[in-house]
Each structure stands twice: as C-alpha cells, then as structure tokens.
Amino acid sequence: MYEKYHAYDGKHYLIRSDGTIVATFSKLGISVPVLRRELAKYGIGAGASAAPPKVAPAPAAASSAGPVTWKVSATPATAAPGATLSVALAATIAPGWRIYAMNQGGGGPTPLAIQLGAGPFRLARAVTFSAPEVKFDQNFGADVSLHQERAEFVLPVTVAAGTKAGRPSLVVLARYQACTATICLPPQTDTVRLPITIK
C-alpha cells in the first residue's frame, strides 16, 4: 500500500480489480455487514445487481468511478454542423479527497486533463475552469493547485462541418489523480457520454 498508493496509516482498503481504491476503513477493523454493504455498491455479493449503471439521458449525463463523479450538459442540446456548443462539466469530489487542477505544474501530482473522444466534436478553444486552491500537500511535500468538493469546467465545442443529422454522443475524457491527506490513487481516466441532436 505504501509503495503503490503512498498510504501512511494502518487503514483497511477495498480495492477494485483495476487497482482503484473505492473505500477505506478505520484501522480498528470493519464488520462483515459494513463490508457487504460496501461490496453491494459495486455489484458484488448477495442481493447486488451485476448490471452496470445506466447513463442519464440528455441534457445531462453523469459518470462515477471512485471518489469523483462527473456530470456533463450542453447548451444548446441541439445543433447544426459548424455550430459551437457550450459544454458544462462538473466534478463532485468525495469528502476528504482532492484532484489537481489543469494548471498544476510538473514534478508533482498528475494534473487534470480534459479531452474529447472520437466523434464529430472538436474543442474550439481552451477549457476554462473554476479557480483552484493552492495548498501545501504532504503527499508531495510542496504547494499544489487543487480542487476539493466541487470543480466546474466550460468546454467550447464545435460540431464538425458535414456531420450528418442524428444523435451522436459527445465523449468527454477526464484524466486525473485523486488523493486524500495520506494516500494517492494511480491516475485514472473517466468517460462521460452525452447524446447531442444534430439537425
């Protein structure tokens, strides 16, 4: 745990098969009922559904994989080829966790990077974001630029010329590193898909 996650305490961890920590528990231990409840959140155990969560329809879609939940919406939700949409992306960050801002310098934590996936959509300009906090981070022994609790981003997105009428998905990829005061998860990429009506 120390070598991979820089965990400094004696807590117990629930880790997915991809290596992501999804829950932490007191060093005093964890009861079987609590463990079963936590496992059920991820579709494991009796009474838990193995089906993946459904993606919310337009005008907003959400994705959650660990301590950060992403929600995306577009204005307008209907556009013509060549038009530009204002896409709002919001990150809700679990209590005690933080992610590192897009303007975080190198040599420390992995900064947030937001890109668009394959499809008829392109970023027209740079992504803008809510002001991050600058704080000393004991995991890295330096001041860092970070977001806690919530962060908001605006993506100016253009529909490629010649795009056929239909309802393609706008795919937003958010790559980030999440940490607490004592542990850091490996960088991960979350994907949010939002159907956009092209007329």
Steps between C-alpha positions, in 0.01 A plus 500: 500500500782740580693432178198521268271753672728686744271392785648600833248357745369161602156518341330219311423551131243364256675492160345421162669258262631799298693620806270788593425551870122531539471506879718539807424380850626572849815326621278353774350268243176455307193293573364245253166689456685822413724314255199336334331839466808651337540205263133526399565856378725348233272212403675235713325264738153371573220731398728724296433560134787423264354726232698817426342832597289667233623824347264792548348636176550851364509780598735364765703184546709383793785260567655383826803278549642546847511823702401730211161524327485683167191663353480657155234707324490703180338827393332469261440123493407526129745642245578522129834408337749780559322628811671544836358361823580605856562177688498515880696233684475476879703284737356409838786383721438274800572645846868479592611459138657746258597511133771715348419793274569527129764764575689281749871507412713194427710305745214433742151353472340427165302807391147468364479471121170527312469379142229398256476144374439387143201653325389810311583742783812716544618740767473850353714665769671418827297361788427753776463394864402621846783644706698227679641525851874512562594296807793310644461127423686267733483217244731699272666730751414812300229756428257368240204634303193292584122468504302370798126423526407645159661634184337639186627515144373652175587335169428698180421218257449529123301252291711398200382626161326231297374310805187305407173550683460265794580467867872428542655494845732771619773307682687686774812341646629624836839371612595587858663387821302494824661516843408534865730646762674163528453299179504558124327281244669427168388740223180387330282608210122533539270520198171687477276472192228750410273452195473815289228542237643611165242647266 
